[in-house]
Amino acid sequence: MLNYLNIKSPAAAVAKDLKSDYGLVNHGFSNFGNVYWNLSEPALYEEILFRREGQISNLGPIVVNTGKHTARAANDKFVVMEDSVQGEVWWGQYNRPFGNVKFVEVLNRLQAFVQERDLFVQDCWGGADPRYRLPVRIITEYAWHSLFARNMFIPLNGADEYRRHVPDFTIVSIPSFKAVPELDGTRSDTFILLSFEHKMAIIGGTGYAGEIKKSVFTVLNYLLPRQGVMTMHCSANVGKQNDTAIFFGLSGTGKTTLSADPRRRLIGDDEHGWSDEGVFNFENGCYAKVINLSAEAEPEIFACTRKFGTILENVIHDPITRRLDLDDDSRTENTRASYPLAFIDNAVPEKMAGHPTNIIMLTCDASGVMPPIARLTPEQAMYHFISGYTAKVSGTELDMGKEPEITFSACFGAPFMVHKPAYYAELLKRKILRHGVQCWLVNTGWVGGPYGVGKRISIRHTRNLLDAALDGELMKVQYRTDPLFGFEVPLTCPNVPDDVLVPEERWPDKAAYKLKYKQLGGLFVENFRKFADECPPEVVACGPNLNAY
């Protein structure tokens, strides 16, 4: 925001009270307007309203419109190709190389662009475990992005910590600054550029706050595995017996919903590390999809859409009553709520727990053929972890249509992984074997037919299956071996009809089911070819047996 008239904003008097001695000049910024350092939630609310960035909805959440981009611009993310990282990065579709000289040019223009503009700064940590946390700084053009950062990352404690904070990585988000593709070599005027040597990510041309969150995650995915920490796109919770469970999965597979279990305590909903000491959350908050959210099916998350401090992205509300319409997808199906983890009543305050007892790999099968749950060996777990099969649900990325799109996203989060998938998979296998973790594949997708014919599996059935797995009940039942994938499928489960466990029984045409299942197996085989050379033979052998049908 340019403030030519020098109008005092609501928080101007306290803008520097929590200022770090390590100022913005250290990032190459100069001649800026007012800088608002580490403002509290109420102060940021006032700035958001003063700058007309959002509105207060019924019972207190702030509602914002992210503009043209209502999802991640995955195709506009680049990693700067530098000597120190060149041999380690998984270059390709998700880590597109960007020249160092070009990065500096874009950064210099961005630094010139923000001159005389107001900026917001949040100093925080990436990672709840003090042994592995990364000091980060989030510099934003928008006040609501600063509130987002405050919700999503680990806060500092007290004025002295803020004064002494020196970031090891800095995220700069300036939505009104746009790239010039012909000049900069970007795909469009939107860009997300990460430089590990400059220890900086710069974001322009998009107001979607998820880019800030995922940039920090991408950085941690590069740095922490080099220290032996497994970085995971997963949610995590812990039971009454201190049994930790982690839930791998892409957006739309149920990570947030299924981990927010009132019978268990929530560690976090999206990003975690697994060190030699246990599991820890990378974040301070949750970033949940809220389209069609109901108080009956997801009471914990629903309650957060009624609290002061929550940010609601692209949620439609009545301009008079300010009441929300969580079923309205006219702006996007990717409506989101950002809120502190503490808003969940049974959240773990420390955001840390012990080693997992169970690992759940969530897949949203749009083909309608995968069993609702299967037990995996460690080698099968590696195979399915590297495969990362699911269906992208509409709205989570740009350029997606309404129908779910079958996809394979390595490590259940390929867009955020910097090292090669086999690197993460080997680290995961070592931890699974060392701690005796039981692994499961859970299908939260369609039954009785593919998308458009069948229907989404009942969340009640999925919860009952998970309860039985996490409580150890599924270790007491008989299993059948799936002829295509070789994993084990339970014949019975408490509180789940037996025919739910046999997908074929829900298809009116059994021959069509077998054909669809074999076709899916063929997709697995084709996808895994690009990883086979880097994987042990016993993992490659866990692929589908196409001669079974």
N, C-alpha and C positions, 0 to 999 in steps of 0.2 A: 504494500500500500504506500503510495506517494502522499506525503502530507505537506503540501506546499504552504498551507496556511498555518502550520505549526499548531494545530488544534491538539489540546491535551486529551488523550484517551483516558478511559477510566483507571487503567493500571499504570499510568505514566509515573506516578509518584513512587511506586514500589518496583519499577522495572529493573533496577540494578541492585536491589537488596540481597539477591542470591546470585550475584555475578561471580563467575570464576576469574581467578587471576590470569588464566590462560585465555586471552581474549580472541575475538574474531580476526584480529590482524594476523594471528598465527595461521589462519586458513586462507590468507590472501585477500580478505575483505577490508575495504576502507571506504570512507566517506558515506557510510550507511546512515539511515535515519535513526529512529529510536530502536534500541534492542531490548527486548523483554525477556529477562533471564528467569527461567524456572518458575514461572507463575503457577499459582495454585489453581485448582479447578474452578472455584468461584470467580477468581480474577480473569481466568480465560473465558468463562461464560460471558462476562461483561465485555471483554474485547471482541468476542464472536458476534455479539449482538450489536455492539457499536460499529463494527465493520460490515454488518449485514451479511455475514457468512452463513448464518443459520437462524433457526427459530426454536423456541422452547415449546415442546409438546406437552400433552397432558401428563401430569405428575412429575415432570422435570427433565426428561432426556432432551438433548439438543439434536435437532434434525437438520441434516445438511444434504446438499445436492453436489455430487462429485463432478458434475458437468458431463462433457462428452464421453469421458472414460468412466464406465461403471464396473470395470473389472481390470485385472492385470493386463498390461500390454506385453505379453510374453515375447512377442517377436521383436520388441524394441529394446530388449535388454542386451547389453554387451559387457564383456570383460576385457580390460586393457591387457594387451599382450606385452608382458614385461619379462626380462631375462630371469628374474627370480621365481616366476611362477610358470613359465612357458612349458616346462616338461611335466608339470603336475596337473594341469587343468584338463578336464574332459571337454576338449574343444568340439564345437559342432552346433547342433540345433539350439541348445540351451545356453551355451557359453560361446557366443559369437565373438570372434576376436576383433579388437578395436585398437587402432594405432595409438601409441603413447603421445606422439606429437599432436594428433587430432584431439585427444582427450584434453591436453593442456590448452589447446585453442578454444575448445568449447568452455572449459572452466574459466578461462580468462574473460570470455565474453559474458558468461554468467556473472562473474564478479563485477564486471562493469555495469551489467544490467541492474543489479541490486543497489547500486549507489543511490543514496538519498531515500531508499525504501526502508520501511520498518521491517524488522525481522524478529522471530521468536526462537528461543533456544531452550532445549531441555537436555540437561546433563543427566545421564543415567547409566545403568549397567545392562549388558546383555548376558543373562545367566544368573540364576539365584545362588549357585554354589560359589562362595568367596574364593575357592581354590582355582576356579576356571573362568570366572566372569570377565567380560571384556568391557572396559570403560568406553562408552560411546557418547557422541553428541549429535543431537538432531536439530538442525537449523531449518526453519520453515518460513515460508511467506505467509501462510495462513495461521491464524490463532487456533482454529479447530484442529489443524494438523499437530500443533503443539499439545493440545489436550489429548489427541490420539496417542502421541508418543508418551505422554504422562500415564495414560491408561495401560499401555502395552509393555512398557519396559520397566526394569527394576529401579525404584527411586533411590536417591541418596538420602543420607540421614543428617539433617542439620546444616546450618549455614557454613560451618567450617569445612565440611565435606564438599559442599558446592564450591567454596572458594578455592580449594586445593585440587579440584577435579581437572585432570589432563586426559583428554580422550585418546584412545588408541585407534579409533576409527570414527569418522564423521559422515553423516548422511545430510545432504543438502537437497531440500525439495522446494523448487520454485515453479509452480504450475504455469504461471503466465509467461515464463521464458520458454521459447520454442527453438528447436534446432532448425537448421537449413540443410535438408538432405543433400542437395547438390554440393554444398560446401563442406559439410561435416561427415558425410559418408554414413549417415543414419538412414533407417528405412522410412521414417516419416518425421514430422516435427516433434514427435514424442520420443523420449530417450530415458534409459536407465543405464548409466555408465559406472562400472565398478573398477577401481584401481587399487590393487593391494600394495603397490609401492607408495602411492600417494596417500594411502590409508583413508580413502574418500570415495563415496558414491554420490553422484549428482543425478538429480531427477528433474525433468522438465516436460512441459506439455501435457501433464496429467495431474488431476486432482484426486485420483483414487488413492486413499491412504494406505491400502494394502501394499503398495510399492515400497513404502518406508519400512514396514514390518518385515517383508520378505527380503529386503536388501540386507538387513541386519542378520537374518537367518542364513542367507547365502554366505556372508562373511564368516559366521561361526562354523558353517559347514566346511569351510576351507581350513580354518585355523585349528579347531579343536581336535579333529581326527589325528592331526600330526602329534598331539599330546596323548593319544590313546583313548580319547573320548569318542564314543559312538554318537553321532548327531542324527536325530530322527525327526521326520515329519510325522508326528504322532501325538495323540492325547495320552494321559496317564492318570490312573487313580490307585487308591490303596484301600484294602479291606480291613475288617476288624482284627484279623489275624496278622496285620502288617504285611499282607501279600500284595505286592505291587503288580499291576497289569498295565501294559502299554498297548495302544491301539494305532497301528499304522493305517494310513488311508489318505486319499486325495479329498479335496473339497467335494461335499455332496455324498460321501460314503457313510457318514454318521459318526465321525470321530468325536465331535463336540457333544452330540446328542447322547451317544451311548456311554461316554465317560462321565457325563453329569448324572450319575446314579445316586439317588438319595441314600442307598444302603452303603455306599462307599465314599471315601473322601477324595476330592478332586485335587490332583497335583497341577494339572494344566491341560489345555484343550488342543494344542497344536504343535509345539516345538520343544524338544527336550534333548538333553545329553545323558549318556550312560557312561559313567566313569568307573574307576575301580572301587569307588565308595558307594555307588548307587545311582539312582535316577534324579535329575534335577530339571526344573522348568527353565527355559530361556527367558520367559516373559513374566510380566506382572498382571496381564489381563487376558481376556478372551475376545475373539473376533468371530462371532457366530453368524451363520446365515439365519435370517429370520422370516423368509418368505413362508407363508402359510403356517407360521408358528402358532401353537395353541397351548392354553394353560393346562389342558388335560394331558396331552402327549409329552410336553416338555416344560413342566412347571418351573424348574429352576431358571432356565434361560428366559422364559416368558416374563418372569418377575423382574428380570434385569431391564426389560423394555419399559419399565415403569419407575425408573430410579434416576435421581439427579446424578449427573456425572457420566451417564451412558451417552455415547454418540450413535445416532441412527443414520446410516448412509442410505440415501435414496428411498427411504420409507415414505409412503404417501400418508398424509394426515389431513384432517378437515381443517381448513383455514380459520373457521369460526370456533369450533369446540376444541381444536388441537388434538382430538382423539385420533389414534393410529388406525390405519387399515393395513394390517400385516398380510392380507391376501392380495393386495393390489400390486400387480407386477408390471404396470404400465410403463414405468421407467426402466426397470430391470428385474429379472428374477434373482439377481445377486444382491438383494438387500442385506445389509449387515448391521450388527450391533457390536460396538467396542465398549467394553466395560471392565473395571478392575476385577481380578479374580476373587477379591474379598467380598464381592456382591453375591457369590455363591455360598450359601450358609455352611456347607460342609467342606469348604476348600481347606487345603493344608496350608497354614500360614507361612511355613518355611519354604514351601514349593519344592521340597526335596523328600525322597523316601529311599528305601533300600532297593536291592536288586530285584528285577522282575521275577515273578513266579510263572506268569503266563504272558505270551505275546499273541496279540490278535491282529491278523492282517485282513483289513476290510476291503472287500471288492464289491462294486455295484455292477452286477452282471446284467447288462441290457439284453443279452441273448435269452435269458430265462432258463438256463440249463445247469448252472453250477449248483451244487448242494448248499443248503443254508449254513452248514458248518462242516469242517473236515479237520482231522488231526494230522499234523505234519511232523515228519522227521526233521532233524537239523538241516540235512541236505535239501529236502523239499522246501524248507523255509527259505534257504538261500535262493533256490530257483524262483520261488514266487516273489521273494523280495526284489530280486533283480528284474523280474518280469514286470511287476507292478501293474497287473491287469485291473482295469476298471472301466467305467464309462464316465466321461466328463459330463457333468450336469450343466445344462444351459445357464449361461450368465457368468460362470466363474472365470472365463477368459474371453477376450474380444474375439469377434469373427465366428462365434459359435451359433448354430441354429437352435431351434426349439428342442429337437430330438436329442437324446443322449448319444454321445459319440464314443464308440468303442476305442479304447486307447491302451497303450502300455506305457506307463510312466515309471521308469527305473527307480527303485528305492522308495516307491510311493511318493515321489516328490522330485522327479527329474529336473524341473525348471530351477530348483534351488540347490542342486548338487554340483559341486565344483570338481571334485575328484571323480575318477571313473567308478561306475557302479560296483565292479568287483572289489574295489578298495574298501568300500563301505561294507559290502556283503561279507568279506573275510573277517573284518573287525567284528561284525555282528555274530558270525558263527562262533568265533573264539569266546565271546561272552556267553552265548547260549550254552555251549558245552561246559564252560567253567562253572556256571551257576545252575545247571540242570533245569533250564527253562523249557516249559511245554509250549509249543507253537500251534496256532489254529488259523485256518482260513475261514472267514465268515462272509457270506454273500448277503448284502443288504439290498440287492437289486430285484429283478423281476422273477416271478414264478408263474407256471401255467402257460408260458409262451413268451416270446420276445416283447420288447416295448411296443405298445400299440395293440397287442393281443392279450398278453397276460397282465398281471397287476403287481404292484410293488409288494414285497413280502411284509407281513404284519410286523410292526415294530414290537408288538407284544411277544410274538414268537421269537424274534431276534433277542429281545431282552431275556426271555426264559432260557434260550440256548446259552447265552453268555453267562447267566447266573449259574447254570449247571456246570459250565466249563470252569468258571472261576472258583466255584465252591468245591470242585473235585468230583462232582456227581457223574460227570461224563467219563471219568476214568474207570467207572464201575460197570459200564454197560458193554454190550457186544457191538462189534463193528463189522462193516463190510468193506472190502477193498474196491475202490472205484476203478473200473476197467481201463479208463482212459488216462487218468492222472496218477493212479497208484496210491493216492492218499486214502486214509481211512475215514469212513463216514459212519456215525453212530446209527444203530437201528432203532433206538428209542431215546427219549429225553423226557424228563419230568415236565408236565404241563405243556407239552408240545405234541400235536397229533402225529402219529407215526408216518402218515403219508406226506407230511410236510418235509420229512427227511429224505424222501425219494422224489426228486424233481420230475422224473419221468411220469409218475402217477398223476401229476397235475396237468399233463399235456393230453388233450383228446386224441392226438395223432402220435403214437409212439415212434413210428418210423421217422416222422418229421423231427421229433426230439433228438433221435440218434444222429440224424444228418446234421442238425444244428450244432450238437455237441462236438461232433468230429470236425466240423468247419471251424469251431472255436479252437479246438486243439491244433488245427493247422496254422491258425494265426499265432498261437503261442510258439510253435516251432519256428515259423518264419521270423518272428520278432527276436527269438533268442539267438539266432545265428550271429548277430552282431556282437554278442557277448561271449560266445562259446569258447573262443580262443584264449580268453583270460580266466576261464573258470575250470576248476578241477573236473575230471571225467565223471566223478560220482554225482556232481551237481547237474551236469549236462544230461546225465541219464535219468534225471527226475522229470524230464519233459514228457509230454503226452505220447502214448503208444497208439499211433494212428491206425494200427492193424487190429485194434481191439474191436472196432465196429466195421 
